[in-house]
Every structure is written in C-alpha cells, then in structure tokens.
Amino acid sequence: MFKRILFGLAAGLIASIVSLILAHLVGIVVTFYSVGEFAATALAALTVLPIMLLVVVMPLGLIIAAGTGVVLGVVSHLRQRPVGALVGALVALVLAEIFLSVFAHRIFGTVNNDFTDIIGNPLVSGSYGAVLGGLTGFIFRRFAKRNSR
C-alpha cells in the first residue's frame, strides 16, 4: 500500500508540473484574446502570469495533486488494481473546488476581477482540477502497470 501511495504522490508531482505549463499556455492565449496586442501579451506572459502561477496556483496545485495521488493509491490498494484518469479527475475536481474556490479567497484575499477571483470561479477551478486529476490518474496507472510486471 505504501508503494502505491508513493506512486500516487510522484504522479501528482509530475501532473502538477505539466498542468502548470498548460495553465501558463492557456493564460497566454486568453490574454492575447482579451487584449489583442502582442506586446502586452508578451509582457504579461513573461512577468505577471508566471509569478501569479508560482505564488498562487503552484502551492494549492501541489496540495490538490498530492491529495489526489494519495486517494488513488488507497483506492487502488482496496480494489487490488490501479484506478485511472476518471477517478483522478473526479477526486481532483472536488479538491480543486474546495481549495481554489473556497480557501484561495481566504488565504490570498480578493478584489473584483483579480487573479484570485479568476481562479476562484467554479468553472475555472473545476476544469483545472479535472485536468490535473486526469493527468495524475493517467500517470499513476502507467506507474502501477509498469511496476506490476
């Protein structure tokens, strides 16, 4: 059981890094779409967006991914076979709604239409959690299958 929990934590760490890169790319596209200027988009993509992702999303994303990995490890131990992306997406969706929609506002504070308010939107936090959990579940299943040989 301990080995599967470690696989889940490793899968969550890898998935959180990949999801941060995806969030940065999506942030660049959304910024370019809303602003319409290349210079302003490049400035935001190189300065403000990475800082906000590292300060706000990374710590909470690591907590969500680690929690998802532990749940995947425990559930796969109880089922005697590894679970995959769907279970990971559902678990991380719930955790993301809790941490990004509820706790992020209390931890970082919010002003109308700032970064914390944007990630606190249930649709945004839920989709980030679903992607993060899906990646965690996919990587976890690959780790578990490769190790069972």
C-alpha positions as CSV (number, residue, x, y, z in Angstrom):
1,M,0.0,0.0,0.0
2,F,2.8,2.4,0.9
3,K,4.4,1.9,-2.6
4,R,1.1,2.8,-4.3
5,I,0.8,5.9,-2.2
6,L,4.3,6.9,-3.2
7,F,3.4,6.2,-6.9
8,G,0.4,8.5,-6.4
9,L,2.5,11.3,-4.9
10,A,5.0,11.0,-7.7
11,A,2.2,11.0,-10.3
12,G,0.7,14.1,-8.6
13,L,4.0,15.9,-8.6
14,I,4.6,15.3,-12.3
15,A,1.0,16.1,-13.2
16,S,1.1,19.4,-11.3
17,I,4.2,20.5,-13.2
18,V,2.5,19.6,-16.5
19,S,-0.7,21.3,-15.5
20,L,1.2,24.5,-14.6
21,I,2.7,24.6,-18.0
22,L,-0.7,24.0,-19.6
23,A,-2.2,26.8,-17.4
24,H,0.6,29.2,-18.5
25,L,-0.1,28.4,-22.2
26,V,-3.9,28.8,-21.7
27,G,-3.2,32.1,-19.8
28,I,-1.2,33.4,-22.7
29,V,-3.9,32.6,-25.2
30,V,-6.6,34.1,-23.1
31,T,-4.6,37.2,-22.5
32,F,-3.9,37.6,-26.2
33,Y,-7.6,37.1,-27.0
34,S,-8.8,39.6,-24.4
35,V,-6.1,42.3,-25.0
36,G,-5.4,41.8,-28.8
37,E,-1.9,43.1,-28.7
38,F,1.3,41.1,-29.0
39,A,3.5,43.4,-26.9
40,A,1.1,43.4,-23.9
41,T,0.6,39.7,-24.2
42,A,4.3,39.0,-24.3
43,L,4.9,41.3,-21.3
44,A,2.2,39.6,-19.2
45,A,3.4,36.1,-20.3
46,L,6.9,36.8,-19.2
47,T,6.3,38.7,-16.0
48,V,2.9,38.7,-14.2
49,L,1.5,35.4,-15.3
50,P,4.4,33.2,-14.2
51,I,4.7,34.9,-10.9
52,M,1.0,34.5,-10.1
53,L,1.0,30.9,-11.2
54,L,4.0,30.2,-9.0
55,V,2.7,32.1,-5.9
56,V,-1.0,31.2,-6.0
57,V,-1.6,28.1,-8.2
58,M,1.5,26.1,-7.5
59,P,1.2,25.6,-3.8
60,L,-2.5,24.8,-4.0
61,G,-2.0,22.7,-7.1
62,L,0.6,20.6,-5.3
63,I,-1.8,20.1,-2.4
64,I,-4.6,19.0,-4.8
65,A,-2.3,16.7,-6.8
66,A,-0.8,15.1,-3.6
67,G,-4.2,14.6,-2.2
68,T,-5.4,13.1,-5.4
69,G,-2.4,10.8,-5.6
70,V,-2.9,9.5,-2.1
71,V,-6.6,8.8,-2.7
72,L,-5.6,7.0,-6.0
73,G,-3.1,4.9,-4.1
74,V,-5.5,4.0,-1.3
75,V,-8.4,3.2,-3.7
76,S,-6.2,1.1,-6.0
77,H,-4.9,-0.8,-3.0
78,L,-8.5,-1.5,-1.8
79,R,-9.6,-2.5,-5.3
80,Q,-6.4,-4.7,-5.9
81,R,-5.9,-3.0,-9.3
82,P,-4.9,0.5,-10.3
83,V,-7.5,3.2,-11.0
84,G,-7.1,5.7,-13.8
85,A,-7.9,9.1,-15.1
86,L,-11.6,9.2,-14.5
87,V,-11.3,8.6,-10.7
88,G,-8.4,11.0,-10.5
89,A,-10.3,13.7,-12.4
90,L,-13.3,13.3,-10.1
91,V,-11.2,13.4,-6.9
92,A,-9.2,16.4,-8.1
93,L,-12.3,18.3,-9.3
94,V,-13.7,18.1,-5.7
95,L,-10.4,19.1,-4.2
96,A,-9.9,22.0,-6.6
97,E,-13.3,23.3,-5.9
98,I,-12.6,23.2,-2.2
99,F,-9.1,24.7,-2.3
100,L,-9.3,27.1,-5.3
101,S,-12.9,28.3,-4.9
102,V,-13.1,28.5,-1.1
103,F,-9.6,28.6,0.5
104,A,-7.8,30.7,-2.1
105,H,-10.1,33.7,-1.4
106,R,-9.4,33.4,2.4
107,I,-5.7,32.8,2.1
108,F,-4.8,35.4,-0.6
109,G,-7.7,37.8,-0.4
110,T,-9.5,39.0,-3.5
111,V,-10.5,42.2,-5.3
112,N,-13.0,42.2,-8.1
113,N,-11.5,40.6,-11.3
114,D,-8.0,39.9,-9.9
115,F,-6.2,36.6,-10.3
116,T,-7.5,35.0,-7.2
117,D,-11.1,36.0,-8.2
118,I,-10.5,34.4,-11.6
119,I,-9.2,31.1,-10.3
120,G,-11.9,31.1,-7.7
121,N,-14.5,30.8,-10.4
122,P,-16.0,27.4,-10.0
123,L,-15.8,26.6,-13.8
124,V,-12.1,27.6,-14.0
125,S,-11.1,25.8,-10.7
126,G,-13.2,22.7,-11.6
127,S,-11.6,22.4,-15.1
128,Y,-8.1,22.9,-13.7
129,G,-8.8,20.2,-11.1
130,A,-10.2,17.8,-13.7
131,V,-7.2,18.2,-16.0
132,L,-4.8,17.9,-13.0
133,G,-6.6,14.8,-11.7
134,G,-6.9,13.2,-15.1
135,L,-3.2,13.7,-15.6
136,T,-2.5,12.3,-12.2
137,G,-4.7,9.3,-12.7
138,F,-3.1,8.6,-16.1
139,I,0.4,8.8,-14.8
140,F,-0.5,6.8,-11.7
141,R,-1.9,4.0,-13.8
142,R,1.2,3.9,-16.0
143,F,3.4,3.7,-12.9
144,A,1.3,1.0,-11.4
145,K,1.2,-1.1,-14.6
146,R,4.9,-0.7,-15.3
147,N,5.8,-1.8,-11.7
148,S,3.4,-4.8,-11.7
149,R,5.4,-6.6,-14.4
